């Protein structure tokens, strides 16, 4: 399941990464099945993270690269950000290759091409309050029918009482992974249309989806990931948070940093390439017009 590749001579801490490490990783990646993880231990620093990922490494272990720095917390955050950026680049490259294979010379925006939904989150990651505000601002500025903005959000940061109250209503499948995310957000749609005699809005769920999509892309820009899901007790959450009848708890979103070693794990592009997301061919999503 995992191969450990030492980046230094075992023993003394603080050694520089051996230059031959990159070639050794590339050879391992070419020889091993894609579901086998390659871990690098020793000499890992922010400056070489991108090259290690490009060589084929999945897991990076750093000791002196964090604890020998003046501020270990900042060093860890910078190392994690560099790792996330490298993962995003790998995903973007595979998505761009797919477009080029279909004769398209343009590329998707990196935030779109690099977006994916993790199945595991880093339980040590803490989301900052200003990051939460940015996510909500992104949702706030989404388009909506008649500028009705038929959305609201229950925001629950891990460790808060709101988080505890949300988690108790998760289904077994989502309870296995969602609580480790830095943030849980319940996405509510306003089903009642004010100033009309309608008791149901056909646009509310659609507009909420746009708001959450904006939130997801903003999260990607912050080096975070979002996984949306429906595995929860809708009535339970509505009762827990006194949600009025003309509002619906439509979906939940788990937001945070992907767990180390967790990446897009669908079909492979070709041997030796990192896993990529798959989508139906363009021709399959175009409705046939007679």
BAKOLPA-847994 format. One record per residue: residue in three letters; x, y, z of N, C-alpha, C, O in turn. Coordinates in steps of 0.1 Angstrom, whole numbers, padded with zeros to 4 digits, always signed. Layout:
ALAXYZXYZXYZXYZ/...
***
This chain:
UNK+0008-0012+0000+0000+0000+0000+0008+0013+0000+0004+0023-0005/UNK+0021+0012+0005+0029+0024+0007+0044+0020+0005+0048+0010+0011/UNK+0051+0029-0002+0066+0027-0003+0072+0040+0003+0069+0051-0001/UNK+0082+0038+0012+0089+0049+0018+0102+0051+0011+0110+0042+0009/UNK+0104+0063+0006+0116+0067+0000+0123+0077+0008+0118+0088+0011/UNK+0135+0074+0013+0143+0083+0021+0149+0094+0013+0156+0091+0003/UNK+0148+0106+0017+0154+0117+0009+0167+0121+0015+0174+0130+0009/UNK+0172+0115+0026+0185+0118+0032+0191+0105+0036+0184+0094+0036/UNK+0203+0106+0041+0209+0094+0047+0204+0093+0061+0205+0103+0069/UNK+0199+0082+0065+0193+0081+0079+0203+0085+0090+0215+0082+0089/UNK+0198+0092+0099+0206+0097+0110+0204+0111+0114+0194+0114+0121/UNK+0213+0120+0110+0213+0134+0114+0201+0141+0108+0199+0141+0096/UNK+0194+0149+0117+0183+0157+0113+0188+0170+0107+0199+0175+0110/UNK+0181+0175+0097+0184+0188+0091+0192+0187+0078+0196+0197+0073/UNK+0194+0175+0073+0201+0173+0061+0193+0178+0049+0181+0179+0049/UNK+0200+0182+0038+0194+0186+0026+0189+0174+0018+0195+0163+0019/UNK+0179+0176+0010+0174+0165+0002+0184+0161-0008+0190+0169-0015/UNK+0186+0148-0009+0196+0143-0019+0190+0145-0033+0179+0141-0036/UNK+0198+0151-0043+0193+0153-0056+0187+0141-0063+0178+0142-0072/UNK+0193+0129-0060+0189+0117-0067+0175+0113-0063+0169+0104-0069/UNK+0169+0119-0053+0156+0115-0048+0145+0116-0058+0137+0108-0060/UNK+0146+0127-0066+0135+0129-0076+0135+0118-0087+0124+0113-0090/UNK+0147+0114-0091+0147+0103-0101+0143+0090-0095+0136+0082-0102/UNK+0146+0087-0082+0142+0075-0076+0127+0075-0075+0120+0064-0077/UNK+0121+0086-0071+0106+0087-0070+0099+0084-0084+0090+0077-0085/UNK+0105+0090-0094+0099+0089-0107+0100+0074-0112+0090+0069-0118/UNK+0110+0068-0109+0112+0053-0113+0102+0045-0105+0096+0036-0110/UNK+0100+0048-0092+0091+0041-0084+0076+0043-0089+0069+0033-0090/UNK+0073+0055-0093+0060+0058-0097+0057+0051-0110+0045+0046-0112/UNK+0066+0050-0119+0064+0043-0132+0063+0028-0130+0056+0021-0138/UNK+0069+0023-0119+0069+0008-0117+0057+0003-0109+0054-0008-0109/UNK+0052+0012-0101+0041+0008-0091+0027+0011-0096+0025+0020-0104/UNK+0018+0003-0091+0004+0007-0094+0000+0020-0089+0006+0024-0079/UNK-0009+0027-0095-0013+0041-0091-0019+0042-0077-0018+0052-0070/UNK-0024+0031-0072-0030+0031-0058-0020+0029-0047-0024+0030-0035/UNK-0008+0026-0051+0003+0025-0041+0009+0039-0038+0013+0046-0047/UNK+0009+0043-0026+0014+0056-0022+0029+0056-0021+0035+0046-0017/UNK+0035+0067-0024+0049+0069-0023+0052+0081-0013+0047+0092-0015/UNK+0058+0077-0002+0061+0087+0009+0076+0091+0009+0084+0082+0008/UNK+0078+0103+0010+0092+0108+0011+0095+0114+0025+0087+0122+0030/UNK+0105+0109+0031+0109+0113+0045+0123+0118+0045+0133+0111+0041/UNK+0125+0131+0049+0138+0136+0050+0141+0147+0039+0140+0144+0027/UNK+0145+0159+0044+0149+0169+0034+0137+0176+0028+0139+0184+0019/UNK+0125+0173+0032+0113+0180+0026+0112+0194+0032+0111+0196+0044/UNK+0111+0203+0022+0109+0217+0026+0100+0224+0016+0097+0218+0005/UNK+0095+0236+0019+0086+0242+0010+0091+0244-0004+0084+0243-0013/UNK+0104+0246-0005+0111+0249-0018+0111+0237-0027+0111+0239-0039/UNK+0110+0225-0022+0111+0213-0031+0098+0205-0031+0098+0194-0038/UNK+0087+0210-0025+0075+0203-0025+0069+0201-0039+0065+0190-0043/UNK+0069+0211-0047+0064+0210-0061+0071+0200-0069+0065+0192-0076/UNK+0085+0200-0068+0092+0190-0076+0090+0176-0071+0090+0167-0079/UNK+0088+0174-0058+0086+0161-0053+0072+0156-0058+0071+0144-0061/UNK+0062+0164-0058+0049+0160-0063+0050+0157-0078+0044+0147-0082/UNK+0057+0165-0085+0058+0163-0100+0065+0150-0103+0063+0144-0113/UNK+0074+0146-0094+0081+0133-0096+0072+0121-0093+0075+0110-0098/UNK+0061+0123-0085+0052+0112-0083+0049+0109-0068+0043+0099-0065/UNK+0055+0117-0059+0053+0115-0045+0038+0118-0041+0033+0128-0046/UNK+0033+0111-0031+0019+0113-0026+0020+0119-0012+0012+0128-0008/UNK+0029+0114-0003+0030+0118+0011+0043+0124+0014+0054+0118+0009/UNK+0044+0135+0021+0056+0141+0024+0058+0142+0039+0048+0146+0046/UNK+0069+0139+0045+0072+0140+0059+0083+0150+0061+0094+0149+0055/UNK+0080+0160+0070+0090+0170+0073+0091+0173+0088+0081+0175+0095/UNK+0103+0172+0093+0106+0175+0107+0113+0188+0108+0107+0198+0113/UNK+0126+0188+0104+0134+0201+0106+0128+0212+0097+0130+0224+0100/UNK+0121+0208+0086+0115+0218+0077+0104+0226+0084+0100+0237+0079/UNK+0099+0221+0095+0089+0228+0103+0095+0232+0117+0094+0244+0120/UNK+0100+0223+0124+0104+0226+0138+0117+0233+0140+0120+0239+0150/UNK+0125+0234+0129+0138+0241+0130+0136+0256+0125+0145+0264+0126/UNK+0124+0259+0121+0121+0273+0116+0118+0281+0128+0114+0276+0139/UNK+0119+0295+0126+0117+0304+0137+0102+0303+0143+0100+0304+0155/UNK+0093+0301+0134+0079+0300+0138+0073+0287+0131+0069+0287+0120/UNK+0073+0276+0139+0069+0263+0133+0055+0263+0127+0052+0257+0117/UNK+0046+0271+0134+0032+0272+0129+0031+0278+0115+0024+0273+0106/UNK+0039+0289+0113+0039+0295+0100+0046+0286+0090+0041+0284+0078/UNK+0056+0279+0094+0064+0270+0085+0054+0258+0080+0054+0255+0069/UNK+0047+0253+0090+0037+0242+0086+0027+0247+0077+0024+0241+0067/UNK+0021+0259+0079+0011+0265+0070+0016+0267+0056+0010+0264+0046/UNK+0029+0272+0055+0035+0274+0042+0037+0261+0035+0036+0260+0023/UNK+0042+0251+0042+0044+0238+0037+0031+0231+0032+0031+0226+0021/UNK+0021+0233+0040+0008+0227+0036+0002+0234+0024-0003+0228+0015/UNK+0004+0247+0023-0001+0255+0012+0006+0251-0001+0001+0250-0012/UNK+0020+0249+0000+0028+0245-0012+0023+0231-0016+0023+0229-0028/UNK+0020+0223-0007+0016+0209-0010+0003+0209-0018+0001+0203-0028/UNK-0007+0218-0012-0020+0219-0019-0018+0225-0033-0025+0220-0042/UNK-0010+0235-0034-0008+0241-0047-0002+0231-0057-0006+0231-0069/UNK+0007+0222-0053+0013+0212-0062+0002+0202-0066+0002+0198-0077/UNK-0007+0198-0057-0017+0189-0060-0027+0195-0070-0031+0188-0079/UNK-0030+0208-0068-0039+0214-0078-0033+0215-0092-0040+0213-0102/UNK-0020+0218-0092-0013+0218-0105-0014+0205-0112-0016+0204-0125/UNK-0012+0194-0105-0012+0181-0111-0026+0178-0117-0027+0172-0128/UNK-0037+0182-0110-0050+0179-0114-0053+0188-0126-0060+0184-0136/UNK-0048+0201-0126-0050+0210-0137-0044+0205-0150-0049+0206-0161/UNK-0032+0199-0149-0025+0194-0160-0032+0183-0167-0033+0183-0179/UNK-0038+0174-0159-0045+0163-0165-0058+0167-0172-0062+0162-0182/UNK-0065+0177-0166-0077+0183-0172-0074+0190-0185-0081+0189-0194/UNK-0063+0197-0185-0059+0204-0197-0055+0194-0208-0058+0197-0220/UNK-0049+0183-0205-0045+0173-0215-0058+0167-0221-0058+0164-0233/UNK-0068+0166-0213-0081+0160-0219-0087+0170-0229-0092+0166-0239/UNK-0086+0183-0226-0091+0193-0235-0083+0193-0248-0089+0194-0259/UNK-0070+0192-0247-0062+0192-0259-0064+0180-0267-0063+0180-0279/UNK-0067+0169-0260-0069+0156-0268-0082+0157-0276-0083+0150-0286/UNK-0091+0166-0273-0103+0169-0281-0101+0181-0290-0111+0186-0295/UNK-0089+0185-0292-0086+0195-0302-0088+0209-0297-0089+0219-0305/UNK-0089+0211-0284-0091+0224-0279-0078+0230-0274-0071+0223-0266/UNK-0074+0242-0279-0061+0248-0275-0063+0256-0262-0052+0260-0256/UNK-0075+0260-0258-0077+0268-0247-0077+0259-0234-0080+0247-0236/UNK-0076+0264-0222-0076+0257-0210-0087+0262-0201-0090+0274-0201/UNK-0092+0253-0193-0101+0258-0182-0093+0266-0172-0081+0265-0171/UNK-0100+0275-0165-0094+0283-0155-0088+0273-0144-0095+0263-0141/UNK-0076+0275-0139-0071+0266-0129-0080+0263-0117-0079+0252-0112/UNK-0088+0272-0113-0096+0270-0102-0107+0260-0105-0112+0253-0097/UNK-0111+0260-0118-0121+0250-0122-0115+0237-0125-0120+0226-0121/UNK-0104+0237-0132-0097+0224-0136-0092+0217-0123-0091+0205-0123/UNK-0088+0225-0113-0082+0219-0101-0092+0215-0091-0088+0210-0080/UNK-0105+0218-0093-0115+0215-0082-0118+0200-0081-0120+0193-0091/UNK-0118+0195-0069-0122+0181-0067-0127+0180-0052-0125+0189-0044/UNK-0135+0170-0050-0141+0168-0037-0134+0157-0029-0136+0145-0032/UNK-0127+0160-0018-0120+0150-0010-0130+0141-0002-0141+0145+0001/UNK-0126+0129+0000-0133+0120+0008-0128+0120+0023-0134+0114+0032/UNK-0116+0126+0025-0110+0127+0038-0105+0141+0040-0099+0147+0031/UNK-0107+0147+0052-0101+0160+0055-0091+0159+0066-0090+0150+0074/UNK-0082+0169+0066-0071+0170+0076-0077+0175+0089-0082+0186+0090/UNK-0078+0166+0099-0084+0170+0112-0076+0180+0120-0081+0186+0130/UNK-0063+0183+0116-0055+0193+0123-0056+0207+0117-0052+0216+0123/UNK-0063+0208+0105-0064+0221+0099-0074+0229+0105-0085+0225+0109/UNK-0071+0242+0108-0081+0252+0114-0083+0262+0103-0074+0268+0098/UNK-0096+0265+0101-0100+0275+0091-0101+0289+0099-0106+0289+0110/UNK-0096+0299+0093-0096+0312+0099-0109+0319+0097-0117+0316+0088/UNK-0113+0328+0106-0126+0335+0106-0127+0343+0093-0138+0344+0088/UNK-0116+0350+0089-0117+0358+0077-0119+0349+0065-0124+0354+0055/UNK-0114+0337+0065-0116+0328+0054-0131+0324+0053-0137+0323+0042/UNK-0137+0322+0065-0151+0318+0065-0159+0330+0060-0169+0328+0052/UNK-0156+0342+0063-0163+0354+0058-0162+0355+0043-0171+0359+0036/UNK-0150+0352+0038-0148+0353+0023-0157+0342+0016-0162+0345+0006/UNK-0158+0331+0022-0166+0320+0016-0181+0325+0015-0188+0323+0005/UNK-0185+0331+0026-0199+0336+0027-0201+0348+0017-0212+0349+0011/UNK-0191+0356+0016-0192+0367+0007-0193+0362-0008-0201+0368-0016/UNK-0186+0352-0011-0187+0346-0024-0201+0341-0027-0206+0343-0038/UNK-0207+0334-0017-0220+0329-0019-0230+0341-0020-0240+0341-0028/UNK-0228+0351-0012-0237+0363-0012-0237+0370-0026-0248+0375-0029/UNK-0226+0370-0033-0226+0377-0046-0230+0368-0058-0227+0372-0069/UNK-0235+0356-0055-0240+0348-0066-0252+0353-0073-0260+0361-0066/UNK-0254+0350-0086-0267+0355-0092-0279+0348-0087-0278+0336-0083/UNK-0291+0354-0088-0303+0347-0084-0315+0354-0092-0314+0365-0097/UNK-0325+0346-0093-0337+0351-0100-0343+0363-0094-0347+0363-0082/UNK-0344+0374-0101-0349+0386-0096-0342+0392-0084-0347+0400-0076/UNK-0329+0388-0083-0321+0392-0071-0328+0388-0058-0326+0395-0048/UNK-0335+0377-0058-0342+0373-0046-0333+0367-0035-0337+0367-0023/UNK-0321+0362-0039-0311+0357-0030-0318+0347-0020-0317+0349-0007/UNK-0324+0336-0024-0332+0327-0016-0323+0317-0008-0326+0305-0009/UNK-0313+0322-0001-0304+0313+0006-0301+0318+0020-0302+0329+0023/UNK-0297+0308+0028-0292+0311+0041-0283+0300+0045-0284+0289+0039/UNK-0274+0302+0055-0264+0292+0058-0262+0291+0073-0262+0301+0081/UNK-0262+0278+0078-0258+0275+0092-0244+0272+0092-0240+0261+0086/UNK-0235+0280+0098-0221+0278+0097-0216+0272+0111-0219+0277+0121/UNK-0209+0261+0109-0205+0254+0121-0190+0250+0120-0186+0241+0113/UNK-0181+0258+0127-0167+0255+0127-0164+0244+0137-0170+0242+0147/UNK-0155+0235+0133-0152+0223+0141-0148+0228+0155-0139+0237+0156/UNK-0153+0221+0165-0150+0225+0179-0161+0234+0185-0161+0236+0197/UNK-0170+0239+0177-0180+0248+0182-0193+0240+0186-0194+0228+0182/UNK-0202+0246+0194-0214+0240+0198-0223+0237+0185-0230+0227+0185/UNK-0222+0246+0176-0230+0244+0163-0226+0232+0156-0234+0225+0150/UNK-0213+0230+0156-0207+0218+0149-0212+0205+0156-0216+0196+0149/UNK-0212+0205+0169-0217+0193+0176-0232+0191+0173-0236+0179+0172/UNK-0239+0201+0172-0254+0200+0170-0256+0195+0155-0266+0187+0153/UNK-0248+0199+0146-0250+0195+0132-0246+0180+0131-0252+0172+0124/UNK-0234+0177+0137-0229+0163+0135-0238+0153+0140-0239+0142+0135/UNK-0246+0155+0151-0255+0145+0156-0266+0141+0146-0273+0131+0148/UNK-0268+0149+0136-0278+0146+0126-0273+0141+0113-0280+0139+0103/UNK-0260+0138+0112-0254+0132+0100-0257+0117+0099-0259+0110+0109/UNK-0259+0112+0087-0261+0098+0085-0248+0090+0087-0237+0096+0088/UNK-0249+0077+0088-0237+0069+0091-0226+0071+0081-0214+0072+0085/UNK-0230+0072+0068-0220+0073+0058-0212+0086+0059-0200+0086+0058/UNK-0219+0097+0061-0212+0110+0062-0205+0113+0075-0196+0120+0076/UNK-0211+0106+0086-0205+0108+0099-0191+0102+0100-0183+0105+0109/UNK-0188+0093+0090-0175+0087+0090-0164+0096+0086-0152+0093+0088/UNK-0167+0107+0079-0156+0115+0073-0159+0130+0075-0150+0138+0078/UNK-0172+0135+0075-0175+0149+0075-0170+0156+0088-0166+0168+0087/UNK-0171+0151+0100-0168+0158+0112-0153+0163+0112-0150+0172+0119/UNK-0144+0156+0105-0130+0160+0105-0128+0173+0097-0117+0179+0098/UNK-0137+0177+0088-0135+0189+0081-0135+0201+0090-0141+0201+0101/UNK-0128+0212+0086-0127+0224+0094-0140+0231+0096-0142+0238+0106/UNK-0149+0229+0087-0161+0237+0087-0172+0229+0080-0171+0222+0070/UNK-0184+0229+0087-0196+0223+0081-0206+0235+0079-0208+0243+0087/UNK-0212+0235+0067-0222+0245+0064-0235+0238+0059-0235+0230+0050/UNK-0246+0241+0066-0259+0237+0061-0264+0247+0052-0265+0259+0055/UNK-0268+0243+0040-0273+0252+0029-0288+0252+0028-0294+0242+0025/UNK-0294+0263+0031-0308+0264+0032-0314+0272+0020-0308+0282+0016/UNK-0325+0267+0014-0332+0275+0003-0345+0279+0008-0352+0272+0015/UNK-0349+0292+0004-0361+0298+0008-0372+0294-0003-0372+0299-0014/UNK-0381+0285+0001-0390+0279-0008-0402+0288-0011-0410+0286-0020/UNK-0404+0299-0002-0416+0308-0004-0412+0320-0011-0401+0326-0009/UNK-0420+0325-0020-0417+0337-0028-0425+0348-0022-0437+0349-0023/UNK-0418+0358-0017-0424+0369-0011-0431+0378-0021-0427+0379-0033/UNK-0442+0385-0017-0449+0394-0025-0456+0387-0037-0460+0394-0047/UNK-0459+0374-0035-0466+0367-0045-0476+0357-0038-0475+0356-0026/UNK-0485+0351-0045-0493+0341-0039-0488+0327-0041-0495+0317-0039/UNK-0475+0326-0045-0469+0313-0047-0465+0307-0033-0460+0314-0025/UNK-0466+0294-0032-0461+0288-0019-0449+0279-0022-0444+0272-0013/UNK-0444+0280-0035-0432+0272-0038-0424+0280-0049-0430+0284-0059/UNK-0411+0281-0047-0403+0288-0057-0395+0277-0065-0388+0269-0060/UNK-0397+0278-0078-0390+0268-0087-0375+0272-0089-0368+0265-0095/UNK-0371+0284-0084-0358+0289-0086-0349+0287-0073-0337+0288-0074/UNK-0355+0285-0062-0347+0286-0049-0336+0276-0049-0325+0279-0045/UNK-0339+0263-0052-0328+0253-0051-0317+0256-0062-0305+0254-0059/UNK-0322+0260-0074-0312+0264-0084-0303+0275-0080-0291+0274-0082/UNK-0309+0285-0074-0301+0297-0070-0292+0293-0058-0280+0298-0058/UNK-0297+0285-0049-0288+0281-0038-0276+0273-0044-0265+0275-0039/UNK-0278+0265-0054-0267+0257-0060-0257+0267-0066-0245+0264-0065/UNK-0261+0278-0072-0251+0287-0077-0243+0294-0066-0231+0296-0067/UNK-0250+0297-0055-0243+0303-0044-0233+0293-0038-0222+0298-0034/UNK-0236+0281-0036-0227+0271-0031-0215+0268-0041-0204+0266-0037/UNK-0218+0269-0054-0208+0268-0064-0198+0279-0063-0186+0277-0063/UNK-0203+0291-0061-0194+0303-0059-0185+0301-0046-0173+0303-0046/UNK-0192+0296-0036-0184+0293-0023-0173+0283-0026-0163+0284-0020/UNK-0176+0272-0034-0167+0262-0037-0155+0267-0044-0143+0263-0041/UNK-0157+0276-0054-0145+0281-0061-0137+0291-0053-0125+0291-0054/UNK-0144+0298-0044-0136+0307-0035-0128+0299-0025-0117+0302-0022/UNK-0134+0287-0021-0126+0278-0012-0114+0273-0020-0103+0272-0014/UNK-0115+0270-0032-0104+0265-0040-0093+0276-0041-0081+0273-0041/UNK-0097+0288-0043-0088+0299-0043-0080+0301-0030-0069+0306-0030/UNK-0086+0297-0019-0080+0297-0006-0071+0285-0003-0066+0284+0008/UNK-0071+0276-0012-0063+0263-0010-0071+0253-0002-0066+0244+0004/UNK-0085+0255-0002-0094+0246+0006-0102+0238-0004-0102+0240-0016/UNK-0109+0228+0001-0118+0219-0007-0132+0219-0001-0133+0221+0011/UNK-0141+0216-0009-0155+0215-0005-0161+0201-0010-0159+0197-0021/UNK-0168+0194-0001-0175+0183-0005-0190+0185-0001-0193+0186+0011/UNK-0199+0185-0011-0213+0187-0008-0219+0173-0006-0215+0163-0013/UNK-0230+0172+0002-0236+0159+0004-0250+0161+0010-0254+0171+0014/UNK-0258+0150+0009-0271+0150+0013-0274+0139+0024-0286+0137+0028/UNK-0264+0132+0029-0265+0122+0039-0267+0127+0053-0257+0127+0061/UNK-0279+0132+0056-0282+0138+0069-0297+0138+0071-0304+0136+0062/UNK-0301+0140+0084-0315+0140+0087-0320+0154+0085-0318+0163+0094/UNK-0327+0157+0074-0332+0170+0071-0341+0176+0082-0339+0187+0086/UNK-0351+0168+0086-0360+0172+0096-0353+0174+0109-0357+0183+0117/UNK-0344+0166+0112-0336+0167+0125-0329+0181+0126-0329+0187+0136/UNK-0322+0184+0115-0315+0197+0115-0325+0209+0115-0322+0219+0122/UNK-0336+0208+0108-0346+0218+0108-0351+0221+0122-0353+0232+0126/UNK-0354+0210+0129-0359+0211+0143-0348+0216+0152-0351+0225+0161/UNK-0336+0211+0151-0325+0215+0159-0322+0230+0159-0319+0237+0169/UNK-0323+0236+0147-0320+0250+0145-0332+0259+0142-0331+0270+0137/UNK-0344+0254+0145-0357+0261+0144-0358+0267+0130-0362+0279+0129/UNK-0356+0259+0120-0358+0263+0106-0373+0264+0103-0380+0254+0105/UNK-0377+0276+0098-0391+0278+0095-0396+0269+0083-0388+0264+0075/UNK-0409+0266+0082-0414+0257+0073-0412+0261+0058-0411+0252+0050/UNK-0411+0274+0056-0409+0278+0042-0395+0278+0038-0391+0283+0027/UNK-0386+0274+0047-0372+0271+0044-0369+0256+0043-0376+0249+0051/UNK-0359+0252+0035-0355+0238+0034-0340+0237+0037-0333+0244+0031/UNK-0336+0227+0045-0322+0224+0046-0319+0215+0034-0322+0203+0034/UNK-0314+0221+0024-0312+0214+0011-0300+0205+0010-0301+0193+0006/UNK-0289+0210+0014-0276+0202+0014-0267+0206+0025-0270+0216+0032/UNK-0257+0199+0027-0246+0202+0036-0233+0203+0028-0231+0196+0018/UNK-0223+0211+0033-0210+0212+0026-0200+0210+0037-0200+0217+0047/UNK-0190+0202+0035-0178+0200+0044-0167+0208+0037-0164+0206+0025/UNK-0160+0217+0045-0150+0225+0039-0137+0224+0047-0138+0224+0060/UNK-0126+0223+0041-0113+0222+0048-0102+0218+0039-0103+0220+0027/UNK-0091+0214+0045-0080+0210+0037-0080+0195+0035-0082+0187+0045/UNK-0077+0190+0023-0077+0175+0021-0067+0169+0030-0056+0174+0032/UNK-0070+0157+0035-0061+0149+0043-0048+0146+0035-0049+0143+0023/UNK-0037+0145+0041-0024+0141+0034-0026+0128+0027-0031+0118+0033/UNK-0022+0127+0014-0024+0115+0007-0037+0113+0000-0039+0104-0008/UNK-0046+0122+0003-0060+0121-0003-0060+0130-0016-0056+0141-0016/UNK-0064+0124-0027-0064+0131-0040-0075+0125-0049-0081+0116-0045/UNK-0077+0131-0060-0087+0126-0070-0083+0112-0073-0072+0109-0077/UNK-0093+0103-0072-0090+0088-0073-0099+0081-0082-0102+0069-0080/UNK-0103+0088-0093-0111+0081-0103-0102+0075-0113-0091+0072-0111/UNK-0108+0072-0125-0100+0065-0136-0087+0072-0139-0086+0084-0137/UNK-0078+0065-0144-0065+0070-0147-0064+0074-0162-0070+0068-0171/UNK-0056+0085-0164-0054+0089-0178-0046+0079-0186-0050+0075-0197/UNK-0035+0076-0181-0026+0066-0187-0016+0062-0177-0014+0069-0167/UNK-0009+0050-0179+0001+0045-0169+0011+0056-0166+0016+0062-0175/UNK+0014+0058-0153+0024+0067-0149+0019+0081-0146+0026+0090-0141/UNK+0006+0084-0150+0000+0097-0147-0008+0097-0134-0012+0086-0130/UNK-0009+0108-0128-0016+0109-0115-0031+0107-0118-0036+0109-0129/UNK-0039+0102-0108-0053+0100-0110-0060+0113-0114-0056+0124-0109/UNK-0070+0112-0122-0078+0124-0126-0093+0121-0124-0097+0110-0123/UNK-0100+0132-0124-0115+0131-0124-0119+0127-0138-0113+0131-0148/UNK-0130+0120-0139-0136+0117-0152-0149+0124-0153-0156+0126-0144/UNK-0153+0127-0166-0165+0133-0169-0171+0127-0182-0163+0121-0190/UNK-0184+0127-0184-0189+0122-0196-0184+0130-0208-0181+0142-0206/UNK-0183+0124-0219-0178+0132-0231-0188+0143-0234-0200+0142-0231/UNK-0183+0153-0241-0190+0165-0244-0203+0162-0252-0214+0167-0250/UNK-0201+0152-0261-0212+0148-0270-0224+0142-0262-0235+0142-0266/UNK-0220+0136-0250-0231+0130-0242-0239+0139-0234-0250+0136-0230/UNK-0234+0152-0232-0242+0161-0225-0250+0171-0233-0257+0180-0228/UNK-0248+0170-0247-0256+0178-0256-0269+0171-0260-0268+0160-0265/UNK-0280+0177-0257-0293+0171-0260-0294+0171-0276-0292+0181-0282/UNK-0298+0159-0281-0300+0158-0296-0311+0167-0301-0322+0166-0296/UNK-0308+0175-0310-0318+0184-0316-0322+0179-0330-0313+0178-0339/UNK-0335+0176-0332-0339+0170-0344-0339+0181-0355-0343+0178-0367/
***
